[in-house]
Amino acid sequence: MTFEIKLTSKMRDQLIEHAKSELPNECCGYITGKDDVCKTLYKMTNVDASPTYFEFDPKEQFQVVKAARKANEVPVVVYHSHPGSPARLSEKDLELLNDPEMTYLIISLENNCTDLKAYRIIDEQIHDVKLNVKEDNYVS
């Protein structure tokens, strides 16, 4: 099985900026869109304010889903950062992230380097998701 999501270079840069702005804690958010095309990035609050864990504010989460529906989009990516560890799913991530339709994107800032990787979890199996980053003016 191969999976891919499409996002703009501007969105990739916004993800990295969000991760850096929340240091030393993890950042988190949603990206909404259609199918595998990412359209709108929603930076959200990590209510735990933790460097090793994130949790959405349920009210904020509901507002994002509502805004996405209004724009004829759906959540396609849950993203969060790993300030001091690689861009791979942690044991805690695997416990909590279990929607087979969702792509999980991690921004690693380990050793002052940025690394973005994405995954899907289907039947408890982890699948890599290719990040297809295009210039800002691409049309799907």
Contacts in CASP RR format, 6 or more apart in sequence:
PFRMAT RR
TARGET T0000
AUTHOR 0000-0000-0000
METHOD contacts of the structure
MODEL  1
MTFEIKLTSKMRDQLIEHAKSELPNECCGYITGKDDVCKTLYKMTNVDAS
PTYFEFDPKEQFQVVKAARKANEVPVVVYHSHPGSPARLSEKDLELLNDP
EMTYLIISLENNCTDLKAYRIIDEQIHDVKLNVKEDNYVS
1 122 0 8 1.000
1 127 0 8 1.000
2 130 0 8 1.000
3 36 0 8 1.000
3 103 0 8 1.000
3 120 0 8 1.000
3 127 0 8 1.000
3 128 0 8 1.000
3 129 0 8 1.000
3 130 0 8 1.000
4 36 0 8 1.000
4 129 0 8 1.000
4 130 0 8 1.000
4 131 0 8 1.000
4 132 0 8 1.000
5 36 0 8 1.000
5 37 0 8 1.000
5 38 0 8 1.000
5 76 0 8 1.000
5 77 0 8 1.000
5 103 0 8 1.000
5 105 0 8 1.000
5 118 0 8 1.000
5 129 0 8 1.000
5 130 0 8 1.000
5 131 0 8 1.000
5 132 0 8 1.000
6 36 0 8 1.000
6 37 0 8 1.000
6 38 0 8 1.000
6 132 0 8 1.000
6 134 0 8 1.000
6 138 0 8 1.000
6 140 0 8 1.000
7 31 0 8 1.000
7 38 0 8 1.000
7 131 0 8 1.000
7 132 0 8 1.000
7 133 0 8 1.000
7 134 0 8 1.000
8 38 0 8 1.000
8 133 0 8 1.000
8 134 0 8 1.000
8 135 0 8 1.000
8 136 0 8 1.000
8 138 0 8 1.000
9 133 0 8 1.000
9 134 0 8 1.000
9 135 0 8 1.000
9 136 0 8 1.000
10 136 0 8 1.000
11 31 0 8 1.000
11 38 0 8 1.000
11 41 0 8 1.000
12 116 0 8 1.000
12 131 0 8 1.000
12 133 0 8 1.000
14 41 0 8 1.000
14 43 0 8 1.000
15 41 0 8 1.000
15 79 0 8 1.000
15 105 0 8 1.000
15 107 0 8 1.000
15 116 0 8 1.000
16 107 0 8 1.000
16 114 0 8 1.000
16 116 0 8 1.000
18 27 0 8 1.000
18 29 0 8 1.000
18 43 0 8 1.000
18 81 0 8 1.000
18 107 0 8 1.000
19 27 0 8 1.000
19 81 0 8 1.000
19 83 0 8 1.000
19 107 0 8 1.000
19 109 0 8 1.000
19 114 0 8 1.000
20 109 0 8 1.000
21 27 0 8 1.000
22 46 0 8 1.000
22 81 0 8 1.000
23 83 0 8 1.000
23 109 0 8 1.000
24 51 0 8 1.000
24 83 0 8 1.000
25 46 0 8 1.000
25 48 0 8 1.000
25 49 0 8 1.000
25 50 0 8 1.000
25 51 0 8 1.000
25 83 0 8 1.000
26 46 0 8 1.000
26 50 0 8 1.000
26 51 0 8 1.000
26 52 0 8 1.000
26 53 0 8 1.000
26 54 0 8 1.000
26 80 0 8 1.000
26 81 0 8 1.000
26 82 0 8 1.000
26 83 0 8 1.000
27 43 0 8 1.000
27 46 0 8 1.000
27 54 0 8 1.000
27 79 0 8 1.000
27 80 0 8 1.000
27 81 0 8 1.000
27 107 0 8 1.000
28 44 0 8 1.000
28 45 0 8 1.000
28 46 0 8 1.000
28 54 0 8 1.000
28 55 0 8 1.000
28 56 0 8 1.000
28 78 0 8 1.000
28 79 0 8 1.000
28 80 0 8 1.000
28 81 0 8 1.000
29 41 0 8 1.000
29 42 0 8 1.000
29 43 0 8 1.000
29 44 0 8 1.000
29 56 0 8 1.000
29 64 0 8 1.000
29 78 0 8 1.000
29 79 0 8 1.000
29 80 0 8 1.000
30 41 0 8 1.000
30 42 0 8 1.000
30 44 0 8 1.000
30 61 0 8 1.000
30 64 0 8 1.000
30 68 0 8 1.000
30 75 0 8 1.000
30 77 0 8 1.000
30 78 0 8 1.000
30 79 0 8 1.000
31 38 0 8 1.000
31 39 0 8 1.000
31 40 0 8 1.000
31 41 0 8 1.000
31 42 0 8 1.000
31 75 0 8 1.000
31 76 0 8 1.000
31 77 0 8 1.000
31 79 0 8 1.000
31 105 0 8 1.000
32 38 0 8 1.000
32 39 0 8 1.000
32 40 0 8 1.000
32 42 0 8 1.000
32 64 0 8 1.000
32 67 0 8 1.000
32 68 0 8 1.000
32 71 0 8 1.000
32 73 0 8 1.000
32 74 0 8 1.000
32 75 0 8 1.000
32 76 0 8 1.000
33 39 0 8 1.000
33 40 0 8 1.000
33 68 0 8 1.000
33 73 0 8 1.000
33 74 0 8 1.000
33 75 0 8 1.000
33 76 0 8 1.000
34 72 0 8 1.000
34 73 0 8 1.000
34 74 0 8 1.000
34 76 0 8 1.000
34 140 0 8 1.000
35 76 0 8 1.000
36 76 0 8 1.000
37 76 0 8 1.000
37 140 0 8 1.000
38 76 0 8 1.000
38 77 0 8 1.000
39 71 0 8 1.000
39 73 0 8 1.000
40 67 0 8 1.000
40 68 0 8 1.000
40 71 0 8 1.000
40 73 0 8 1.000
42 64 0 8 1.000
42 67 0 8 1.000
44 56 0 8 1.000
44 57 0 8 1.000
44 60 0 8 1.000
44 61 0 8 1.000
44 64 0 8 1.000
45 56 0 8 1.000
45 57 0 8 1.000
45 60 0 8 1.000
46 54 0 8 1.000
46 55 0 8 1.000
46 56 0 8 1.000
46 80 0 8 1.000
47 55 0 8 1.000
47 56 0 8 1.000
47 57 0 8 1.000
48 54 0 8 1.000
48 55 0 8 1.000
51 83 0 8 1.000
51 84 0 8 1.000
52 90 0 8 1.000
52 92 0 8 1.000
53 92 0 8 1.000
54 80 0 8 1.000
64 75 0 8 1.000
65 75 0 8 1.000
68 74 0 8 1.000
68 75 0 8 1.000
75 102 0 8 1.000
76 102 0 8 1.000
76 103 0 8 1.000
77 102 0 8 1.000
77 103 0 8 1.000
77 104 0 8 1.000
77 105 0 8 1.000
77 118 0 8 1.000
78 97 0 8 1.000
78 102 0 8 1.000
78 103 0 8 1.000
78 104 0 8 1.000
78 105 0 8 1.000
79 104 0 8 1.000
79 105 0 8 1.000
79 106 0 8 1.000
79 107 0 8 1.000
80 105 0 8 1.000
80 106 0 8 1.000
80 107 0 8 1.000
81 106 0 8 1.000
81 107 0 8 1.000
81 108 0 8 1.000
81 109 0 8 1.000
82 90 0 8 1.000
82 106 0 8 1.000
82 107 0 8 1.000
82 108 0 8 1.000
82 109 0 8 1.000
82 110 0 8 1.000
83 109 0 8 1.000
83 110 0 8 1.000
84 108 0 8 1.000
84 109 0 8 1.000
84 110 0 8 1.000
84 111 0 8 1.000
85 108 0 8 1.000
85 110 0 8 1.000
86 108 0 8 1.000
86 110 0 8 1.000
86 115 0 8 1.000
87 106 0 8 1.000
87 107 0 8 1.000
87 108 0 8 1.000
87 115 0 8 1.000
87 116 0 8 1.000
87 117 0 8 1.000
88 106 0 8 1.000
88 117 0 8 1.000
89 97 0 8 1.000
89 104 0 8 1.000
89 106 0 8 1.000
89 119 0 8 1.000
89 121 0 8 1.000
89 126 0 8 1.000
93 104 0 8 1.000
93 106 0 8 1.000
94 121 0 8 1.000
94 126 0 8 1.000
97 104 0 8 1.000
97 121 0 8 1.000
98 121 0 8 1.000
99 121 0 8 1.000
100 120 0 8 1.000
100 121 0 8 1.000
100 122 0 8 1.000
100 123 0 8 1.000
102 120 0 8 1.000
103 118 0 8 1.000
103 119 0 8 1.000
103 120 0 8 1.000
103 129 0 8 1.000
104 118 0 8 1.000
104 119 0 8 1.000
104 120 0 8 1.000
104 121 0 8 1.000
105 116 0 8 1.000
105 117 0 8 1.000
105 118 0 8 1.000
105 119 0 8 1.000
105 129 0 8 1.000
105 131 0 8 1.000
106 116 0 8 1.000
106 117 0 8 1.000
106 118 0 8 1.000
106 119 0 8 1.000
107 114 0 8 1.000
107 115 0 8 1.000
107 116 0 8 1.000
108 114 0 8 1.000
108 115 0 8 1.000
108 116 0 8 1.000
108 117 0 8 1.000
116 131 0 8 1.000
117 128 0 8 1.000
117 131 0 8 1.000
118 128 0 8 1.000
118 129 0 8 1.000
118 130 0 8 1.000
118 131 0 8 1.000
119 126 0 8 1.000
119 127 0 8 1.000
119 128 0 8 1.000
119 129 0 8 1.000
120 126 0 8 1.000
120 127 0 8 1.000
120 129 0 8 1.000
121 127 0 8 1.000
END
